């Protein structure tokens, strides 16, 4: 009874934490936490949770329960769903992480880049102040200053 309480409290806590991660729009992390949260319940239902079995229990007893007990099959299904979610999030994390973290690495993995014609960069001409305007070092603020002057501010 104690092992059931512990395993389902751990599962409920993990699901709650996964819900918080999903609320913060961290869906990949939330899915991973949900997958890990299913493990204690799955292990308990299969009889593999450390507190659920005693050291003297025979393997034949567990194998008999495996065949006949639907609770064990439910635990195996939970463990399978957990494993599938972990593998899927790992695959999605690698696929999406490469595009976000290192775009050049992803392009290199796709093949050689197409060659571009060599074009010499053209030097940009420095802006010359207009004939009627003075250069007072304001740069971009000159436009703002002109608008304020028109409004009388």
C-alpha positions as CSV (number, residue, x, y, z in Angstrom):
1,X,0.0,0.0,0.0
2,X,2.9,2.4,0.8
3,X,4.6,1.6,-2.5
4,X,1.4,2.3,-4.4
5,X,1.0,5.7,-2.6
6,X,4.6,6.6,-3.3
7,X,4.5,5.7,-7.0
8,X,1.2,7.4,-7.7
9,X,2.2,10.5,-5.8
10,X,5.4,10.7,-7.9
11,X,3.3,10.2,-11.0
12,X,0.9,12.9,-10.0
13,X,3.7,15.3,-9.1
14,X,5.4,14.7,-12.5
15,X,2.2,15.3,-14.4
16,X,1.5,18.5,-12.5
17,X,5.0,19.7,-13.3
18,X,4.5,18.8,-16.9
19,X,1.3,20.8,-16.9
20,X,3.2,23.8,-15.6
21,X,5.8,23.4,-18.3
22,X,3.1,23.2,-20.9
23,X,1.4,26.3,-19.4
24,X,4.7,28.2,-20.0
25,X,4.6,27.0,-23.6
26,X,7.6,24.7,-23.2
27,X,5.9,21.7,-24.9
28,X,8.9,19.6,-25.6
29,X,10.0,19.8,-22.0
30,X,6.4,19.2,-20.8
31,X,6.2,16.0,-22.9
32,X,9.5,14.8,-21.5
33,X,8.3,15.4,-17.9
34,X,5.1,13.6,-18.7
35,X,6.9,10.6,-20.1
36,X,9.2,10.4,-17.0
37,X,6.1,10.9,-14.7
38,X,4.5,7.8,-16.2
39,X,7.5,5.6,-15.1
40,X,6.7,5.1,-11.4
41,X,3.1,4.1,-12.1
42,X,4.1,1.8,-14.9
43,X,6.8,0.2,-12.7
44,X,4.4,-0.3,-9.8
45,X,1.7,-1.8,-12.0
46,X,4.1,-4.3,-13.5
47,X,5.5,-5.2,-10.1
48,X,8.9,-3.9,-10.8
49,X,8.8,-1.0,-8.5
50,X,11.5,-1.6,-5.8
51,X,9.1,-1.2,-2.9
52,X,6.4,-3.4,-4.4
53,X,8.4,-6.6,-4.5
54,X,10.3,-8.3,-1.8
55,X,13.7,-9.9,-2.3
56,X,12.3,-13.5,-1.9
57,X,9.7,-13.2,-4.6
58,X,10.2,-15.8,-7.4
59,X,10.5,-14.9,-11.1
60,X,7.8,-17.6,-11.8
61,X,5.3,-15.6,-9.6
62,X,5.9,-12.5,-11.7
63,X,5.7,-14.4,-15.0
64,X,2.4,-15.9,-13.9
65,X,1.1,-12.4,-13.1
66,X,2.4,-11.2,-16.4
67,X,0.2,-13.6,-18.3
68,X,-2.9,-13.4,-16.2
69,X,-3.1,-10.0,-14.6
70,X,-4.5,-7.1,-16.7
71,X,-2.9,-4.7,-14.2
72,X,0.5,-5.8,-15.3
73,X,-0.4,-5.3,-19.0
74,X,-1.5,-1.8,-18.1
75,X,1.9,-1.1,-16.5
76,X,3.6,-2.5,-19.6
77,X,1.5,-0.2,-21.7
78,X,2.4,2.8,-19.6
79,X,6.1,2.0,-19.8
80,X,5.8,1.6,-23.6
81,X,4.0,5.0,-23.9
82,X,6.7,6.6,-21.7
83,X,9.5,5.1,-23.8
84,X,7.8,6.2,-27.1
85,X,7.4,9.7,-25.8
86,X,11.0,9.9,-24.7
87,X,12.3,8.7,-28.0
88,X,10.0,11.0,-29.9
89,X,11.0,14.1,-27.9
90,X,14.6,13.2,-28.3
91,X,14.2,13.0,-32.1
92,X,12.2,16.2,-32.3
93,X,14.6,18.0,-30.0
94,X,17.6,17.1,-32.2
95,X,15.7,18.0,-35.3
96,X,14.4,21.3,-34.1
97,X,17.4,22.1,-32.0
98,X,19.8,22.0,-35.0
99,X,17.7,24.5,-36.9
100,X,17.6,26.9,-33.9
101,X,21.1,26.6,-32.5
102,X,23.3,26.2,-35.5
103,X,21.8,26.9,-38.9
104,X,25.2,26.6,-40.6
105,X,25.6,23.0,-39.3
106,X,22.2,22.1,-40.7
107,X,23.1,23.5,-44.1
108,X,26.4,21.6,-44.1
109,X,24.6,18.4,-43.4
110,X,22.3,18.9,-46.3
111,X,25.1,19.0,-48.8
112,X,27.5,21.5,-50.3
113,X,26.3,25.0,-50.7
114,X,25.7,26.2,-54.3
115,X,28.4,28.3,-55.6
116,X,27.7,32.0,-56.0
117,X,29.4,34.3,-58.5
118,X,32.2,36.3,-56.9
119,X,31.1,39.9,-56.7
120,X,33.4,42.5,-55.2
121,X,31.7,44.5,-52.5
122,X,31.0,48.0,-53.5
123,X,32.1,50.7,-51.1
124,X,29.2,52.8,-49.9
125,X,29.5,56.5,-50.5
126,X,29.4,58.6,-47.4
127,X,26.3,60.7,-47.1
128,X,26.9,64.3,-47.8
129,X,24.9,66.9,-45.9
130,X,22.3,68.7,-47.9
131,X,23.1,72.1,-49.3
132,X,20.9,74.0,-46.9
133,X,21.6,71.8,-43.8
134,X,24.4,71.8,-41.4
135,X,26.1,68.7,-40.0
136,X,26.0,69.1,-36.2
137,X,26.7,65.4,-35.2
138,X,23.1,64.5,-34.5
139,X,22.9,61.9,-37.2
140,X,19.6,60.1,-37.1
141,X,18.2,62.7,-34.7
142,X,18.3,65.4,-37.4
143,X,15.0,64.2,-38.8
144,X,13.4,64.3,-35.3
145,X,14.8,67.7,-34.7
146,X,13.3,68.9,-38.0
147,X,9.9,67.6,-37.1
148,X,10.0,69.2,-33.7
149,X,11.1,72.5,-35.3
150,X,8.1,72.4,-37.7
151,X,5.7,71.9,-34.8
152,X,7.3,74.8,-32.8
153,X,8.6,72.7,-30.0
